[in-house]
Amino acid sequence: RTMARVLVTGGTGLVGKGIEWQVEQKNPMTVGATFIFLSSKDADLRDLAQTRACFEKHKPTHVIHLAARVGGLFKNMRSKVEMMVENININQNVLACAHEQGVKRCVSMTSTCVFPDKIEYPIGEDSIHDGPPHPSNEGYAYAKRMVEVLSRAYNEQHGHSYLTVIPTNVFGPHDNYSIEDGHVAPGLMHKCKLAKEKGENLTVWGSGKPLRQFIFSRDLADCVIWSTLVYEGKDSLMLSPDEDDEISIATLATTVASSMDFPLDKLVFDTSKADGQYKKTVSNKRLRSYRPDFKFTPFSEAMKISTDWFTANYSTCRK
């Protein structure tokens, strides 16, 4: 571990910034390792030549692969071709260059939304290929499924130790707060701020009934660092709080509103907007078998940290 050179793709995004925070806080797992955080300015990972030049420059021993073309429900429905093609290219290029550089450990991040739409709950890691994904995001989902297949292929053919980790809904500082293309938690923060300034209602898209498990980006970062530098298995890992920490979108909205001192009587739900999947409960049993004592930050505390960061950095954050 002490000699590890860890290249983090997508290093300036939500999860990359969480990892950077853990490194700055001197998380014991990171001490002695060198972390290199890449942004899209350093290399366009859709381009093999640029990706290769980047790997040759930094000569990593470990890779945390976070970079992806991402978006919320509505962007996924609008841009299936780009979501599929660009993510396939990014993943192929990163794994190919990791292999060329002799990287033995590459941890790629996928998402719970890549799992089959019709599935038994709670979802375990090994059911990823048991049926088609939800039609709304199939372009992204199939691209992300392929990085799991490709990682196993590199392990079988070349004796590597590549794996995928699968977080639930991530939130935290440095998110993308776009109302159109962002995810539900940061989108709500942005809408809440605007509604508060204008003295208007905060309108939440959908019924508020769907259930989600949320993971704070700094907790996720700790789990990803552990997956890369401590965990030696090759099995995919679901990175999620426990099943009983699942909350409704309505609870999310009230927690965001409370954290931002927004009056709860001005919270309304627009049921004409799509809800997406009702639930995607996942099991973190495999993670817990290795880390039974890991403590996730309480949701309300993590949300307060996140909304405070958003408010303080509103002028410069992604939105």
BALOBA-1460 file (C-alpha; in Angstrom, 3 decimals):
// residues 319
<rec num="1" residu="r" x="0.000" y="0.000" z="0.000"/>
<rec num="2" residu="t" x="2.735" y="2.470" z="0.928"/>
<rec num="3" residu="m" x="4.152" y="2.468" z="-2.616"/>
<rec num="4" residu="a" x="0.790" y="2.561" z="-4.380"/>
<rec num="5" residu="r" x="0.269" y="5.127" z="-7.155"/>
<rec num="6" residu="v" x="-3.487" y="5.413" z="-7.456"/>
<rec num="7" residu="l" x="-4.875" y="7.041" z="-10.606"/>
<rec num="8" residu="v" x="-8.441" y="8.289" z="-10.082"/>
<rec num="9" residu="t" x="-10.363" y="8.926" z="-13.307"/>
<rec num="10" residu="g" x="-13.252" y="11.349" z="-12.917"/>
<rec num="11" residu="g" x="-11.220" y="12.718" z="-10.036"/>
<rec num="12" residu="t" x="-12.927" y="16.113" z="-9.897"/>
<rec num="13" residu="g" x="-16.471" y="14.728" z="-9.721"/>
<rec num="14" residu="l" x="-18.630" y="13.974" z="-6.711"/>
<rec num="15" residu="v" x="-16.942" y="10.707" z="-5.690"/>
<rec num="16" residu="g" x="-13.439" y="11.810" z="-6.734"/>
<rec num="17" residu="k" x="-13.759" y="14.839" z="-4.477"/>
<rec num="18" residu="g" x="-14.892" y="12.538" z="-1.677"/>
<rec num="19" residu="i" x="-11.722" y="10.454" z="-2.130"/>
<rec num="20" residu="e" x="-9.622" y="13.636" z="-2.201"/>
<rec num="21" residu="w" x="-11.266" y="14.694" z="1.092"/>
<rec num="22" residu="q" x="-10.363" y="11.339" z="2.675"/>
<rec num="23" residu="v" x="-6.745" y="11.724" z="1.482"/>
<rec num="24" residu="e" x="-6.605" y="15.281" z="2.889"/>
<rec num="25" residu="q" x="-8.043" y="14.029" z="6.207"/>
<rec num="26" residu="k" x="-5.241" y="11.443" z="6.243"/>
<rec num="27" residu="n" x="-7.514" y="8.427" z="6.289"/>
<rec num="28" residu="p" x="-5.135" y="5.692" z="7.564"/>
<rec num="29" residu="m" x="-5.693" y="3.566" z="4.430"/>
<rec num="30" residu="t" x="-4.301" y="6.367" z="2.237"/>
<rec num="31" residu="v" x="-1.148" y="7.222" z="4.191"/>
<rec num="32" residu="g" x="1.976" y="6.588" z="2.092"/>
<rec num="33" residu="a" x="0.040" y="6.112" z="-1.153"/>
<rec num="34" residu="t" x="0.124" y="8.710" z="-3.939"/>
<rec num="35" residu="f" x="-3.220" y="9.722" z="-5.437"/>
<rec num="36" residu="i" x="-3.478" y="11.358" z="-8.866"/>
<rec num="37" residu="f" x="-6.867" y="12.923" z="-9.592"/>
<rec num="38" residu="l" x="-7.671" y="13.222" z="-13.304"/>
<rec num="39" residu="s" x="-10.234" y="15.560" z="-14.794"/>
<rec num="40" residu="s" x="-11.547" y="15.712" z="-18.352"/>
<rec num="41" residu="k" x="-9.079" y="18.579" z="-18.890"/>
<rec num="42" residu="d" x="-6.173" y="16.126" z="-18.426"/>
<rec num="43" residu="a" x="-7.416" y="13.635" z="-21.003"/>
<rec num="44" residu="d" x="-10.530" y="12.814" z="-22.988"/>
<rec num="45" residu="l" x="-10.920" y="9.175" z="-21.986"/>
<rec num="46" residu="r" x="-13.209" y="8.554" z="-24.962"/>
<rec num="47" residu="d" x="-9.991" y="8.845" z="-27.026"/>
<rec num="48" residu="l" x="-7.560" y="5.911" z="-26.747"/>
<rec num="49" residu="a" x="-4.431" y="7.925" z="-27.623"/>
<rec num="50" residu="q" x="-5.142" y="10.547" z="-24.952"/>
<rec num="51" residu="t" x="-5.940" y="7.853" z="-22.389"/>
<rec num="52" residu="r" x="-2.716" y="5.987" z="-23.198"/>
<rec num="53" residu="a" x="-0.606" y="9.158" z="-22.919"/>
<rec num="54" residu="c" x="-2.129" y="9.843" z="-19.521"/>
<rec num="55" residu="f" x="-1.363" y="6.342" z="-18.207"/>
<rec num="56" residu="e" x="2.205" y="6.488" z="-19.600"/>
<rec num="57" residu="k" x="2.744" y="9.836" z="-17.870"/>
<rec num="58" residu="h" x="1.468" y="8.808" z="-14.422"/>
<rec num="59" residu="k" x="2.449" y="5.096" z="-14.389"/>
<rec num="60" residu="p" x="-0.176" y="4.007" z="-11.844"/>
<rec num="61" residu="t" x="-0.060" y="0.761" z="-9.867"/>
<rec num="62" residu="h" x="-3.783" y="1.023" z="-9.007"/>
<rec num="63" residu="v" x="-6.736" y="2.608" z="-10.817"/>
<rec num="64" residu="i" x="-10.021" y="3.875" z="-9.405"/>
<rec num="65" residu="h" x="-12.183" y="4.347" z="-12.481"/>
<rec num="66" residu="l" x="-15.008" y="6.818" z="-11.802"/>
<rec num="67" residu="a" x="-15.184" y="8.721" z="-15.100"/>
<rec num="68" residu="a" x="-18.441" y="8.301" z="-16.994"/>
<rec num="69" residu="r" x="-21.005" y="10.111" z="-19.061"/>
<rec num="70" residu="v" x="-23.787" y="10.454" z="-16.486"/>
<rec num="71" residu="g" x="-27.139" y="12.108" z="-15.957"/>
<rec num="72" residu="g" x="-30.472" y="11.795" z="-14.221"/>
<rec num="73" residu="l" x="-33.649" y="10.113" z="-15.429"/>
<rec num="74" residu="f" x="-34.566" y="12.673" z="-18.085"/>
<rec num="75" residu="k" x="-31.087" y="12.927" z="-19.636"/>
<rec num="76" residu="n" x="-30.874" y="9.131" z="-19.829"/>
<rec num="77" residu="m" x="-34.170" y="9.009" z="-21.711"/>
<rec num="78" residu="r" x="-33.063" y="11.738" z="-24.161"/>
<rec num="79" residu="s" x="-29.488" y="10.630" z="-24.931"/>
<rec num="80" residu="k" x="-29.370" y="6.825" z="-25.093"/>
<rec num="81" residu="v" x="-26.879" y="6.676" z="-27.977"/>
<rec num="82" residu="e" x="-24.328" y="8.997" z="-26.360"/>
<rec num="83" residu="m" x="-24.799" y="7.337" z="-22.974"/>
<rec num="84" residu="m" x="-24.044" y="3.927" z="-24.458"/>
<rec num="85" residu="v" x="-21.271" y="4.707" z="-26.949"/>
<rec num="86" residu="e" x="-19.293" y="7.138" z="-24.815"/>
<rec num="87" residu="n" x="-19.374" y="4.951" z="-21.698"/>
<rec num="88" residu="i" x="-18.323" y="1.854" z="-23.656"/>
<rec num="89" residu="n" x="-15.401" y="3.793" z="-25.165"/>
<rec num="90" residu="i" x="-14.288" y="5.229" z="-21.823"/>
<rec num="91" residu="n" x="-14.381" y="1.822" z="-20.119"/>
<rec num="92" residu="q" x="-12.589" y="-0.027" z="-22.921"/>
<rec num="93" residu="n" x="-9.847" y="2.597" z="-23.079"/>
<rec num="94" residu="v" x="-9.244" y="2.785" z="-19.330"/>
<rec num="95" residu="l" x="-9.056" y="-0.985" z="-18.865"/>
<rec num="96" residu="a" x="-6.882" y="-1.455" z="-21.967"/>
<rec num="97" residu="c" x="-4.399" y="1.170" z="-20.772"/>
<rec num="98" residu="a" x="-4.425" y="-0.197" z="-17.233"/>
<rec num="99" residu="h" x="-3.513" y="-3.595" z="-18.686"/>
<rec num="100" residu="e" x="-0.767" y="-2.103" z="-20.894"/>
<rec num="101" residu="q" x="0.768" y="-0.391" z="-17.862"/>
<rec num="102" residu="g" x="0.686" y="-3.594" z="-15.807"/>
<rec num="103" residu="v" x="-1.923" y="-2.280" z="-13.368"/>
<rec num="104" residu="k" x="-2.986" y="-5.220" z="-11.226"/>
<rec num="105" residu="r" x="-5.879" y="-3.576" z="-9.367"/>
<rec num="106" residu="c" x="-8.549" y="-1.581" z="-11.187"/>
<rec num="107" residu="v" x="-11.790" y="-0.739" z="-9.403"/>
<rec num="108" residu="s" x="-14.510" y="0.550" z="-11.759"/>
<rec num="109" residu="m" x="-17.687" y="2.171" z="-10.512"/>
<rec num="110" residu="t" x="-21.059" y="1.205" z="-11.935"/>
<rec num="111" residu="s" x="-24.520" y="1.947" z="-10.506"/>
<rec num="112" residu="t" x="-27.561" y="0.213" z="-9.049"/>
<rec num="113" residu="c" x="-29.580" y="1.434" z="-12.039"/>
<rec num="114" residu="v" x="-27.816" y="-1.108" z="-14.280"/>
<rec num="115" residu="f" x="-29.613" y="-4.022" z="-12.611"/>
<rec num="116" residu="p" x="-32.641" y="-5.767" z="-14.127"/>
<rec num="117" residu="d" x="-35.883" y="-3.836" z="-13.903"/>
<rec num="118" residu="k" x="-37.866" y="-6.915" z="-12.837"/>
<rec num="119" residu="i" x="-35.891" y="-8.399" z="-9.974"/>
<rec num="120" residu="e" x="-36.261" y="-9.809" z="-6.483"/>
<rec num="121" residu="y" x="-35.350" y="-7.516" z="-3.610"/>
<rec num="122" residu="p" x="-32.980" y="-6.960" z="-2.004"/>
<rec num="123" residu="i" x="-30.657" y="-6.939" z="-5.030"/>
<rec num="124" residu="g" x="-27.365" y="-8.803" z="-4.711"/>
<rec num="125" residu="e" x="-24.226" y="-8.213" z="-6.796"/>
<rec num="126" residu="d" x="-24.566" y="-11.424" z="-8.804"/>
<rec num="127" residu="s" x="-27.998" y="-10.701" z="-10.299"/>
<rec num="128" residu="i" x="-26.665" y="-7.957" z="-12.617"/>
<rec num="129" residu="h" x="-27.221" y="-9.993" z="-15.822"/>
<rec num="130" residu="d" x="-30.500" y="-11.693" z="-14.841"/>
<rec num="131" residu="g" x="-32.732" y="-9.590" z="-17.108"/>
<rec num="132" residu="p" x="-32.962" y="-6.313" z="-19.052"/>
<rec num="133" residu="p" x="-32.540" y="-2.979" z="-17.254"/>
<rec num="134" residu="h" x="-35.265" y="-0.344" z="-16.932"/>
<rec num="135" residu="p" x="-35.986" y="0.968" z="-20.485"/>
<rec num="136" residu="s" x="-35.438" y="4.577" z="-19.399"/>
<rec num="137" residu="n" x="-31.670" y="4.155" z="-19.052"/>
<rec num="138" residu="e" x="-30.781" y="1.056" z="-21.061"/>
<rec num="139" residu="g" x="-28.018" y="2.802" z="-23.039"/>
<rec num="140" residu="y" x="-26.092" y="3.703" z="-19.900"/>
<rec num="141" residu="a" x="-26.989" y="0.446" z="-18.132"/>
<rec num="142" residu="y" x="-25.728" y="-1.915" z="-20.825"/>
<rec num="143" residu="a" x="-22.485" y="0.070" z="-21.164"/>
<rec num="144" residu="k" x="-21.915" y="-0.198" z="-17.426"/>
<rec num="145" residu="r" x="-22.767" y="-3.904" z="-17.379"/>
<rec num="146" residu="m" x="-20.041" y="-4.453" z="-19.967"/>
<rec num="147" residu="v" x="-17.326" y="-3.025" z="-17.692"/>
<rec num="148" residu="e" x="-18.182" y="-5.802" z="-15.226"/>
<rec num="149" residu="v" x="-17.861" y="-8.410" z="-17.996"/>
<rec num="150" residu="l" x="-14.644" y="-6.858" z="-19.310"/>
<rec num="151" residu="s" x="-13.080" y="-6.736" z="-15.833"/>
<rec num="152" residu="r" x="-13.719" y="-10.471" z="-15.376"/>
<rec num="153" residu="a" x="-12.313" y="-11.168" z="-18.843"/>
<rec num="154" residu="y" x="-9.049" y="-9.372" z="-17.986"/>
<rec num="155" residu="n" x="-8.839" y="-11.354" z="-14.744"/>
<rec num="156" residu="e" x="-9.382" y="-14.694" z="-16.491"/>
<rec num="157" residu="q" x="-7.109" y="-14.001" z="-19.454"/>
<rec num="158" residu="h" x="-4.339" y="-11.991" z="-17.798"/>
<rec num="159" residu="g" x="-4.488" y="-12.840" z="-14.090"/>
<rec num="160" residu="h" x="-5.426" y="-9.294" z="-13.046"/>
<rec num="161" residu="s" x="-7.518" y="-8.213" z="-10.094"/>
<rec num="162" residu="y" x="-10.105" y="-5.918" z="-11.666"/>
<rec num="163" residu="l" x="-13.561" y="-5.511" z="-10.183"/>
<rec num="164" residu="t" x="-16.631" y="-3.301" z="-10.128"/>
<rec num="165" residu="v" x="-18.183" y="-1.519" z="-7.173"/>
<rec num="166" residu="i" x="-21.831" y="-0.527" z="-7.198"/>
<rec num="167" residu="p" x="-22.979" y="2.431" z="-5.104"/>
<rec num="168" residu="t" x="-26.555" y="3.412" z="-4.395"/>
<rec num="169" residu="n" x="-27.621" y="7.063" z="-4.871"/>
<rec num="170" residu="v" x="-24.614" y="9.228" z="-4.011"/>
<rec num="171" residu="f" x="-24.815" y="12.783" z="-2.672"/>
<rec num="172" residu="g" x="-22.370" y="15.204" z="-1.093"/>
<rec num="173" residu="p" x="-20.187" y="18.263" z="-1.739"/>
<rec num="174" residu="h" x="-19.063" y="18.929" z="-5.353"/>
<rec num="175" residu="d" x="-22.153" y="17.339" z="-6.914"/>
<rec num="176" residu="n" x="-23.765" y="18.413" z="-10.195"/>
<rec num="177" residu="y" x="-26.681" y="20.626" z="-9.171"/>
<rec num="178" residu="s" x="-28.309" y="20.910" z="-12.600"/>
<rec num="179" residu="i" x="-32.088" y="20.841" z="-12.262"/>
<rec num="180" residu="e" x="-32.521" y="19.393" z="-15.769"/>
<rec num="181" residu="d" x="-29.727" y="16.803" z="-15.866"/>
<rec num="182" residu="g" x="-28.658" y="16.244" z="-12.275"/>
<rec num="183" residu="h" x="-29.672" y="13.510" z="-9.872"/>
<rec num="184" residu="v" x="-32.526" y="13.811" z="-7.426"/>
<rec num="185" residu="a" x="-30.754" y="15.048" z="-4.256"/>
<rec num="186" residu="p" x="-28.623" y="17.854" z="-5.789"/>
<rec num="187" residu="g" x="-31.474" y="18.859" z="-8.112"/>
<rec num="188" residu="l" x="-33.714" y="19.283" z="-5.074"/>
<rec num="189" residu="m" x="-31.074" y="21.379" z="-3.280"/>
<rec num="190" residu="h" x="-30.903" y="23.739" z="-6.250"/>
<rec num="191" residu="k" x="-34.697" y="23.967" z="-6.563"/>
<rec num="192" residu="c" x="-34.969" y="24.562" z="-2.820"/>
<rec num="193" residu="k" x="-32.482" y="27.444" z="-2.939"/>
<rec num="194" residu="l" x="-34.302" y="29.121" z="-5.838"/>
<rec num="195" residu="a" x="-37.741" y="28.623" z="-4.241"/>
<rec num="196" residu="k" x="-36.490" y="30.060" z="-0.964"/>
<rec num="197" residu="e" x="-35.069" y="33.163" z="-2.678"/>
<rec num="198" residu="k" x="-38.284" y="33.771" z="-4.619"/>
<rec num="199" residu="g" x="-40.629" y="32.929" z="-1.735"/>
<rec num="200" residu="e" x="-42.266" y="30.237" z="-3.893"/>
<rec num="201" residu="n" x="-43.309" y="26.632" z="-3.319"/>
<rec num="202" residu="l" x="-40.671" y="23.900" z="-3.682"/>
<rec num="203" residu="t" x="-42.102" y="21.556" z="-6.309"/>
<rec num="204" residu="v" x="-40.818" y="17.976" z="-6.225"/>
<rec num="205" residu="w" x="-41.197" y="15.996" z="-9.443"/>
<rec num="206" residu="g" x="-43.251" y="12.842" z="-9.000"/>
<rec num="207" residu="s" x="-45.305" y="11.489" z="-6.111"/>
<rec num="208" residu="g" x="-42.529" y="11.345" z="-3.504"/>
<rec num="209" residu="k" x="-43.318" y="7.675" z="-2.881"/>
<rec num="210" residu="p" x="-40.335" y="5.915" z="-4.553"/>
<rec num="211" residu="l" x="-37.782" y="4.501" z="-2.122"/>
<rec num="212" residu="r" x="-34.024" y="4.932" z="-2.403"/>
<rec num="213" residu="q" x="-30.877" y="4.169" z="-0.448"/>
<rec num="214" residu="f" x="-28.567" y="7.170" z="-0.311"/>
<rec num="215" residu="i" x="-24.838" y="7.078" z="0.402"/>
<rec num="216" residu="f" x="-22.826" y="10.121" z="1.451"/>
<rec num="217" residu="s" x="-19.914" y="10.709" z="-0.955"/>
<rec num="218" residu="r" x="-17.328" y="10.711" z="1.858"/>
<rec num="219" residu="d" x="-18.579" y="7.351" z="3.160"/>
<rec num="220" residu="l" x="-18.547" y="5.977" z="-0.372"/>
<rec num="221" residu="a" x="-15.002" y="7.305" z="-0.830"/>
<rec num="222" residu="d" x="-13.859" y="5.397" z="2.260"/>
<rec num="223" residu="c" x="-15.421" y="2.206" z="0.869"/>
<rec num="224" residu="v" x="-13.832" y="2.707" z="-2.564"/>
<rec num="225" residu="i" x="-10.368" y="3.305" z="-1.065"/>
<rec num="226" residu="w" x="-10.836" y="0.168" z="1.042"/>
<rec num="227" residu="s" x="-11.966" y="-1.793" z="-2.056"/>
<rec num="228" residu="t" x="-8.829" y="-0.721" z="-3.902"/>
<rec num="229" residu="l" x="-6.084" y="-0.926" z="-1.285"/>
<rec num="230" residu="v" x="-7.346" y="-3.378" z="1.382"/>
<rec num="231" residu="y" x="-9.959" y="-5.765" z="-0.068"/>
<rec num="232" residu="e" x="-8.233" y="-8.437" z="-2.130"/>
<rec num="233" residu="g" x="-11.274" y="-10.142" z="-3.643"/>
<rec num="234" residu="k" x="-12.374" y="-9.841" z="-7.251"/>
<rec num="235" residu="d" x="-16.106" y="-10.136" z="-6.597"/>
<rec num="236" residu="s" x="-18.242" y="-7.058" z="-7.292"/>
<rec num="237" residu="l" x="-19.210" y="-5.124" z="-4.190"/>
<rec num="238" residu="m" x="-22.443" y="-3.311" z="-3.457"/>
<rec num="239" residu="l" x="-21.486" y="-0.122" z="-1.599"/>
<rec num="240" residu="s" x="-24.580" y="0.923" z="0.266"/>
<rec num="241" residu="p" x="-25.896" y="1.671" z="3.732"/>
<rec num="242" residu="d" x="-28.021" y="-1.034" z="5.336"/>
<rec num="243" residu="e" x="-31.430" y="-1.992" z="3.932"/>
<rec num="244" residu="d" x="-33.364" y="-0.391" z="6.783"/>
<rec num="245" residu="d" x="-31.838" y="2.993" z="5.890"/>
<rec num="246" residu="e" x="-33.938" y="3.195" z="2.702"/>
<rec num="247" residu="i" x="-35.961" y="6.425" z="2.521"/>
<rec num="248" residu="s" x="-38.712" y="7.870" z="0.343"/>
<rec num="249" residu="i" x="-38.176" y="10.783" z="-2.031"/>
<rec num="250" residu="a" x="-40.664" y="12.671" z="0.173"/>
<rec num="251" residu="t" x="-38.373" y="12.146" z="3.199"/>
<rec num="252" residu="l" x="-35.407" y="13.225" z="1.100"/>
<rec num="253" residu="a" x="-37.245" y="16.418" z="0.145"/>
<rec num="254" residu="t" x="-38.160" y="17.260" z="3.735"/>
<rec num="255" residu="t" x="-34.567" y="16.575" z="4.876"/>
<rec num="256" residu="v" x="-33.189" y="18.866" z="2.168"/>
<rec num="257" residu="a" x="-35.761" y="21.540" z="3.019"/>
<rec num="258" residu="s" x="-35.033" y="21.311" z="6.758"/>
<rec num="259" residu="s" x="-31.273" y="21.486" z="6.144"/>
<rec num="260" residu="m" x="-31.787" y="24.657" z="4.082"/>
<rec num="261" residu="d" x="-34.296" y="26.256" z="6.500"/>
<rec num="262" residu="f" x="-37.084" y="26.061" z="3.942"/>
<rec num="263" residu="p" x="-40.698" y="26.062" z="5.243"/>
<rec num="264" residu="l" x="-42.104" y="22.533" z="4.972"/>
<rec num="265" residu="d" x="-45.629" y="23.794" z="4.309"/>
<rec num="266" residu="k" x="-44.403" y="25.101" z="0.939"/>
<rec num="267" residu="l" x="-43.307" y="21.630" z="-0.248"/>
<rec num="268" residu="v" x="-45.564" y="20.248" z="-3.041"/>
<rec num="269" residu="f" x="-45.433" y="17.162" z="-5.288"/>
<rec num="270" residu="d" x="-46.054" y="17.310" z="-9.061"/>
<rec num="271" residu="t" x="-47.594" y="13.919" z="-9.815"/>
<rec num="272" residu="s" x="-47.681" y="14.643" z="-13.570"/>
<rec num="273" residu="k" x="-43.897" y="14.004" z="-13.677"/>
<rec num="274" residu="a" x="-42.433" y="10.473" z="-13.983"/>
<rec num="275" residu="d" x="-41.362" y="8.662" z="-10.831"/>
<rec num="276" residu="g" x="-38.868" y="6.270" z="-12.419"/>
<rec num="277" residu="q" x="-38.416" y="2.944" z="-10.633"/>
<rec num="278" residu="y" x="-40.404" y="2.558" z="-7.410"/>
<rec num="279" residu="k" x="-37.571" y="0.895" z="-5.508"/>
<rec num="280" residu="k" x="-34.160" y="-0.625" z="-6.067"/>
<rec num="281" residu="t" x="-33.347" y="-1.966" z="-2.593"/>
<rec num="282" residu="v" x="-29.878" y="-3.504" z="-2.520"/>
<rec num="283" residu="s" x="-28.187" y="-5.792" z="-0.039"/>
<rec num="284" residu="n" x="-24.782" y="-4.812" z="1.352"/>
<rec num="285" residu="k" x="-24.304" y="-8.254" z="2.930"/>
<rec num="286" residu="r" x="-21.040" y="-8.880" z="1.053"/>
<rec num="287" residu="l" x="-19.571" y="-5.531" z="2.132"/>
<rec num="288" residu="r" x="-20.737" y="-6.103" z="5.724"/>
<rec num="289" residu="s" x="-19.082" y="-9.545" z="5.767"/>
<rec num="290" residu="y" x="-15.740" y="-7.746" z="5.363"/>
<rec num="291" residu="r" x="-16.521" y="-4.478" z="7.179"/>
<rec num="292" residu="p" x="-19.104" y="-5.292" z="9.858"/>
<rec num="293" residu="d" x="-18.210" y="-2.249" z="11.973"/>
<rec num="294" residu="f" x="-18.112" y="0.464" z="9.303"/>
<rec num="295" residu="k" x="-20.288" y="3.374" z="10.401"/>
<rec num="296" residu="f" x="-22.156" y="5.365" z="7.768"/>
<rec num="297" residu="t" x="-22.728" y="9.061" z="8.447"/>
<rec num="298" residu="p" x="-26.345" y="9.616" z="9.600"/>
<rec num="299" residu="f" x="-28.453" y="10.869" z="6.679"/>
<rec num="300" residu="s" x="-29.541" y="14.182" z="8.219"/>
<rec num="301" residu="e" x="-25.960" y="15.010" z="9.268"/>
<rec num="302" residu="a" x="-24.574" y="14.183" z="5.824"/>
<rec num="303" residu="m" x="-27.335" y="16.227" z="4.176"/>
<rec num="304" residu="k" x="-26.535" y="19.250" z="6.344"/>
<rec num="305" residu="i" x="-22.840" y="19.064" z="5.339"/>
<rec num="306" residu="s" x="-23.913" y="18.765" z="1.690"/>
<rec num="307" residu="t" x="-26.440" y="21.611" z="1.643"/>
<rec num="308" residu="d" x="-24.050" y="23.903" z="3.564"/>
<rec num="309" residu="w" x="-21.340" y="23.219" z="0.969"/>
<rec num="310" residu="f" x="-23.788" y="23.872" z="-1.879"/>
<rec num="311" residu="t" x="-24.931" y="27.183" z="-0.373"/>
<rec num="312" residu="a" x="-21.361" y="28.309" z="0.303"/>
<rec num="313" residu="n" x="-20.139" y="27.370" z="-3.190"/>
<rec num="314" residu="y" x="-23.224" y="28.240" z="-5.210"/>
<rec num="315" residu="s" x="-21.478" y="30.711" z="-7.517"/>
<rec num="316" residu="t" x="-18.845" y="28.187" z="-8.685"/>
<rec num="317" residu="c" x="-20.487" y="24.736" z="-8.391"/>
<rec num="318" residu="r" x="-21.674" y="22.689" z="-11.399"/>
<rec num="319" residu="k" x="-25.260" y="23.662" z="-12.188"/>
